Amino acid sequence: MTLSHLSALMSSELKGRMSLSIVDAAARTIARRAERRFWTLAKVAHDVPRPIGVLLNRMSDLFFSWARRANVRAGVADVPWTRQKSN
C-alpha cells in the first residue's frame, strides 16, 4: 500500500485511536522538536550542515503520512483539528 491513496488534507489532523498511529504521531512530534532545535542552533552556529534540517523536516512529514496510513488501514477516519477559543 502506498501513501498516494490518502485523501488531500484541508486542515491539520489529530492522530487518533490506533496504537501504530499514536507511535507514528509521537515520532513526528520528536522529529519536529529536533528540527526546531536544529534551526535554532543553525542561527548561531553557521557551520552546521543545512541538509540535516531538511532531513528532519522530511522525517516528520513521513511519520505524519505513516500515521494517516495506519489509520486508513485500521478503518479509522481522520479527525480534523480545530482551534479552541481561549478564555
Stockholm file with secondary structure:
# STOCKHOLM 1.0

chainA/1-87         MTLSHLSALMSSELKGRMSLSIVDAAARTIARRAERRFWTLAKVAHDVPRPIGVLLNRMSDLFFSWARRANVRAGVADVPWTRQKSN
#=GR chainA/1-87 SS CCGGGSCCCSSCEECCSCHHHHHHHHHHHHHHHHHHHHHHHHHHCTTSCHHHHHHHHHHHHHHHHHHHHHHHHHTCCCEECCCCCCC
#=GC SS_cons        CCGGGSCCCSSCEECCSCHHHHHHHHHHHHHHHHHHHHHHHHHHCTTSCHHHHHHHHHHHHHHHHHHHHHHHHHTCCCEECCCCCCC
//
